[in-house]
């Protein structure tokens, strides 16, 4: 009985660890990306990021509004583009970046959401992408004029 239970426990452990699904960025080790990027640079083959826009102005919005926009990322280089991370300049700016490599000549979308709660006045926020490009980082900007809530 103990032996059967032990075998079942081992089988469950193996299945739970071997069947995990994930995306490329979760499996990507930044050291490996740097190594591949360096090798590609020697060969003259690197990804090149091109955005459909590098800035988006939401215009006039009301405090408390959550607004979003999409930046289209195109890889104009000769190697797969990997977005390792995307980080907003504050917690009110949240990017959803592509987790799979972007092949040369193809595009992917990055959605950026801005939460204007507690942010009255002119706002300018950025999203910095950590990539395997020659530069290693790319940046986009969002802007908004946030009208304060009534009574403030």
SVG drawing of the C-alpha trace seen along z (x, -y; Angstrom):
<svg xmlns="http://www.w3.org/2000/svg" viewBox="-19 -71 50 73">
<polyline fill="none" stroke="black" stroke-width="0.4" points="0.0,0.0 2.8,-2.5 4.7,-1.5 1.6,-2.2 1.0,-5.5 4.6,-6.5 4.5,-5.6 1.3,-7.7 2.9,-10.6 6.0,-10.4 3.9,-10.1 1.8,-13.2 4.9,-15.2 6.4,-14.3 3.2,-15.1 2.7,-18.4 6.2,-19.6 6.6,-18.2 3.2,-19.3 3.4,-23.0 2.6,-25.2 4.3,-28.6 5.2,-31.3 8.6,-32.1 9.3,-35.1 8.7,-32.9 11.2,-30.4 13.7,-33.0 16.8,-33.4 18.2,-37.0 21.7,-35.6 20.8,-33.3 19.2,-36.2 22.3,-38.3 24.4,-35.4 22.2,-34.8 22.1,-38.6 25.9,-38.8 26.2,-35.9 23.6,-37.4 25.5,-40.7 28.7,-39.0 26.7,-37.6 25.1,-41.0 21.6,-39.6 19.7,-41.4 16.0,-42.2 15.0,-45.8 11.9,-47.3 9.6,-49.6 6.5,-51.0 3.4,-52.2 3.6,-55.1 5.9,-55.9 3.5,-58.2 -0.3,-58.2 -2.2,-61.2 -5.6,-60.2 -6.5,-63.9 -9.0,-65.1 -10.2,-62.3 -12.0,-62.3 -10.2,-61.3 -10.9,-57.7 -11.2,-56.7 -9.3,-53.7 -8.2,-54.1 -6.1,-51.9 -4.3,-52.0 -2.4,-49.5 1.1,-49.9 1.9,-47.7 5.5,-46.3 7.1,-45.2 10.3,-43.3 12.2,-44.8 15.4,-42.9 16.8,-39.6 16.4,-37.6 13.5,-36.8 12.6,-39.8 12.0,-38.8 10.4,-41.2 11.8,-40.1 9.8,-42.5 7.7,-45.7 7.5,-48.1 5.3,-51.1 6.9,-54.2 4.3,-53.9 1.7,-51.5 -1.0,-53.3 0.4,-52.3 0.1,-48.6 1.5,-47.0 0.5,-43.7 3.3,-42.7 3.8,-39.9 5.2,-36.8 6.2,-34.8 9.1,-35.8 8.2,-38.2 9.6,-36.7 11.4,-39.0 8.8,-40.9 5.9,-40.2 4.1,-42.3 2.5,-41.9 0.4,-44.2 1.2,-45.6 -1.8,-46.9 -1.2,-49.7 -3.8,-50.6 -3.7,-53.9 -5.7,-54.3 -6.2,-58.0 -7.5,-57.5 -5.7,-60.0 -3.9,-61.5 -5.5,-64.9 -3.7,-67.3 -1.3,-66.8 0.1,-63.2 2.9,-61.7 3.9,-58.1 6.2,-55.7 6.6,-52.0 10.1,-50.6 10.5,-47.3 13.5,-45.2 14.4,-43.4 17.1,-41.5 17.8,-44.4 21.2,-46.1 19.9,-48.9 18.4,-46.4 15.5,-48.7 12.8,-50.6 10.4,-53.2 6.8,-54.4 4.9,-57.2 1.3,-58.0 -0.2,-61.4 -3.5,-62.6 -5.1,-65.7 -7.0,-64.4 -9.9,-66.5 -10.2,-66.3 -13.3,-64.8 -16.1,-67.4 -15.6,-69.0 -11.8,-69.0"/>
</svg>
